[in-house]
Amino acid sequence: MSRVIYSFYIDIQNPVSHFENQGKFNNNLNWLLDKQKKYAELCGADYLHFVYDDKYIEFSKQFGPEVSEYNIINFYKMHLLYQLDYDEILYLDIDVVPVTKHNFFEVWDLKKGIAIMSEEWGIKDNNRDKHCVRSPLAKYWNAQALLGYAKEVFNTGIIGANQKSLKELDYFKDFHETLAEMKRLTEDDFWPDDIRNLFGYDNETIFACRINEYQQLYKTGWHFFMDRWSFIPEHAKLVHCINKDFDYVRKWCEKNNI
């Protein structure tokens, strides 16, 4: 069985607020790549890392000026899922650090569905004024508007899937029609301003609209979300370093001989 782990990184020249820690990425990029490469070796999988190139440029041409480069990048990582000719695929954001010696592909039976983190916990805080367009609550309301209902939203920083699940997901079905509807919703007076201001062109919103069956990574430690404070519990397997405190993760790995 062929397996691959892949990542993707672009140094945005005019970063949005999400990339205010861009220097931390650049200063730690080689270390992050090395950790992911070594984990791929442990899993007996190929490792591929994608960058800004002609294929990305060509992909980006289909989007209008209303879609930010940040959103294009996140759509492109989904596009890459469908370009890889492997039986099983594990995608890792470049700020995901493997801290386990367990083989992802042996632990997770991808025949049972896509392995992903649900962010249902993130939609419980309904104070819409303090949320940004990338927050779980924003994704929830955007999916609600697109579908007419929404139960859960997801974080695509880590995705495990096989070819059958990807085909069933059919992420890019009616893609441009979906983008056009997302644009219409940003101007739809039916929605109160505090909700409409959360609408945008989010890859995870579309994922929530497409997914039927999935396996939950979050509660198992296979997608540990290190965000508001720097802490890594013993059960963590893949640390998603949202707060970009890579120094903390480095020291933790050194201390634990990982």
C-alpha positions in Angstrom: 0.0 0.0 0.0 1.4 3.4 -1.0 1.3 6.1 1.6 2.4 9.8 1.7 2.6 12.6 4.2 2.7 16.1 2.7 2.8 19.7 3.7 2.6 23.1 2.1 4.1 26.5 2.9 4.1 29.9 1.3 5.7 33.0 2.7 2.9 35.6 2.2 4.5 38.9 1.2 1.6 41.0 2.5 0.3 38.9 5.3 -3.1 39.1 6.9 -3.3 39.1 10.7 -3.1 35.3 10.8 0.5 35.5 9.6 1.8 38.2 12.0 4.2 35.5 13.3 5.6 34.9 9.8 9.2 35.3 11.0 8.7 32.5 13.5 7.7 30.2 10.6 10.8 31.2 8.5 13.2 30.9 11.5 11.9 27.4 12.3 11.1 26.1 8.8 14.0 23.7 8.5 13.3 22.2 11.9 9.6 21.8 11.2 10.3 20.1 7.9 12.9 17.8 9.5 10.4 16.7 12.2 7.8 15.9 9.5 10.3 14.1 7.3 11.5 11.9 10.1 7.9 11.1 11.1 7.2 10.1 7.5 10.2 7.7 7.6 8.8 6.2 10.9 5.5 5.6 9.1 7.1 4.1 6.0 5.6 6.9 3.9 6.9 9.2 1.3 7.2 12.9 2.3 6.3 15.7 0.0 6.6 19.4 0.7 5.0 21.9 -1.7 5.9 25.6 -2.2 5.1 28.6 -4.3 5.6 27.5 -7.8 4.1 27.6 -11.3 1.3 25.0 -10.4 0.2 27.2 -7.5 0.3 30.3 -9.6 -1.9 28.6 -12.2 -4.3 27.4 -9.6 -4.6 30.9 -8.1 -5.7 32.4 -11.4 -9.2 31.1 -11.1 -10.0 33.4 -8.1 -11.2 36.9 -8.1 -9.7 39.8 -6.0 -12.3 39.2 -3.3 -10.6 35.9 -2.3 -7.4 36.6 -0.3 -4.1 34.8 -0.8 -4.6 33.2 2.6 -7.8 31.6 1.4 -6.3 30.6 -1.9 -3.5 28.8 0.0 -6.0 26.8 2.0 -8.0 25.9 -1.1 -4.7 24.8 -2.7 -3.9 22.4 0.1 -7.3 20.7 -0.6 -6.5 20.7 -4.3 -3.2 18.8 -3.6 -5.2 16.0 -1.8 -6.7 15.2 -5.2 -3.4 15.4 -7.1 -1.5 12.7 -5.1 -1.5 9.2 -6.5 -1.3 7.3 -3.2 -3.6 4.9 -1.5 -3.5 6.7 1.8 -2.6 10.4 2.5 -1.9 12.4 5.6 -1.8 16.1 5.3 0.0 18.2 7.9 0.0 22.0 8.1 3.6 23.1 8.4 3.1 24.2 12.0 2.1 20.6 13.0 4.9 18.8 14.9 4.7 15.0 15.3 5.7 14.1 18.9 4.8 10.4 18.7 6.5 7.1 17.7 3.2 5.6 16.8 2.4 5.1 13.1 -0.6 7.2 12.1 -1.5 4.8 9.3 -1.4 1.7 11.6 -3.5 3.4 14.3 -6.2 4.9 12.0 -8.1 2.7 9.7 -8.8 5.1 6.9 -11.3 2.7 5.3 -13.7 3.9 8.1 -13.6 7.5 6.8 -11.6 10.7 6.8 -9.6 11.4 10.0 -10.1 15.1 10.9 -10.7 17.3 13.9 -14.2 18.5 14.6 -14.4 21.9 16.3 -17.8 21.5 17.7 -16.4 22.8 21.0 -15.5 26.1 19.3 -19.0 27.1 18.4 -20.3 27.2 21.9 -19.1 30.7 22.5 -21.9 32.6 20.6 -20.5 36.1 21.3 -20.2 36.9 17.6 -18.7 40.3 17.9 -15.3 38.9 19.2 -14.9 36.2 16.5 -13.0 36.6 13.2 -13.8 35.0 9.9 -11.5 32.0 10.6 -13.0 31.2 14.0 -15.1 28.0 14.5 -18.2 30.1 15.0 -17.7 31.9 11.7 -17.3 28.6 9.9 -20.5 27.4 11.6 -22.6 30.3 10.5 -21.2 30.3 7.0 -22.0 26.6 6.7 -25.4 27.2 8.2 -26.1 29.8 5.5 -24.9 27.6 2.7 -26.6 24.5 3.8 -29.6 25.7 5.8 -28.2 23.7 8.7 -24.8 23.0 10.3 -23.9 20.6 13.2 -20.2 20.7 13.2 -17.2 22.5 11.7 -13.7 21.2 11.1 -10.0 22.1 11.2 -8.2 21.0 8.1 -4.7 21.5 9.6 -4.5 17.6 9.8 -6.3 15.4 7.3 -6.0 11.6 6.9 -7.8 10.0 4.0 -7.8 7.3 1.4 -8.8 7.6 -2.2 -12.3 6.3 -1.7 -13.1 8.8 1.0 -11.7 11.7 -1.1 -13.9 10.6 -4.0 -17.0 10.5 -1.7 -16.1 13.9 -0.2 -16.0 15.4 -3.7 -14.7 18.6 -2.3 -14.5 20.6 -5.6 -18.0 19.6 -6.8 -19.7 22.8 -8.1 -16.7 24.7 -6.6 -17.2 28.0 -8.5 -20.9 28.0 -7.9 -20.2 27.5 -4.2 -17.8 30.5 -4.2 -20.4 32.6 -6.0 -22.9 31.7 -3.3 -20.4 32.6 -0.6 -19.9 36.0 -2.2 -23.7 36.5 -2.4 -24.0 35.7 1.3 -21.5 38.5 2.2 -24.0 40.9 0.8 -27.3 39.3 1.9 -29.3 41.6 4.1 -31.3 38.7 5.5 -28.4 38.0 7.9 -27.7 40.4 10.9 -24.5 42.4 10.4 -22.7 40.5 13.2 -23.3 37.2 11.4 -22.8 38.5 7.9 -19.5 40.0 8.9 -18.3 36.5 9.6 -19.0 35.2 6.1 -16.1 34.6 3.7 -14.3 32.2 1.4 -13.2 29.6 3.9 -12.0 26.2 2.9 -13.2 24.6 6.1 -16.7 25.9 5.6 -16.9 24.0 2.3 -15.4 20.9 4.0 -18.2 21.0 6.6 -20.8 21.2 3.8 -19.3 18.2 2.0 -18.4 15.7 4.8 -20.7 12.9 5.8 -18.7 10.4 7.8 -15.4 11.1 9.6 -13.2 9.9 12.5 -12.5 12.4 15.3 -8.8 13.2 15.8 -9.1 15.8 18.5 -10.1 13.7 21.6 -7.4 11.1 20.9 -4.5 13.5 21.0 -3.8 13.0 17.3 -4.7 16.7 16.7 -3.6 18.5 19.8 -4.5 22.2 19.4 -1.8 24.3 21.2 -3.4 27.8 21.0 -4.1 30.0 24.1 -1.2 28.6 26.1 1.9 26.6 25.6 1.4 23.1 27.0 1.8 19.6 25.6 0.0 16.7 27.4 1.5 13.2 27.5 -1.2 11.9 25.2 -0.4 14.4 22.4 0.6 12.8 19.1 0.5 15.6 16.5 0.9 19.1 18.0 -0.7 21.8 16.0 1.2 24.9 17.1 -1.4 27.6 16.5 0.3 30.1 18.8 3.6 29.6 17.0 5.5 29.0 20.2 8.0 26.8 18.4 10.7 27.4 21.0 8.5 25.7 23.6 7.8 22.7 21.3 11.5 22.4 20.5 12.5 22.4 24.2 9.7 19.9 25.0 10.9 17.6 22.2 14.5 17.8 23.4 13.5 17.1 27.0 11.5 14.1 26.0 14.1 12.9 23.5 11.7 13.2 20.5 
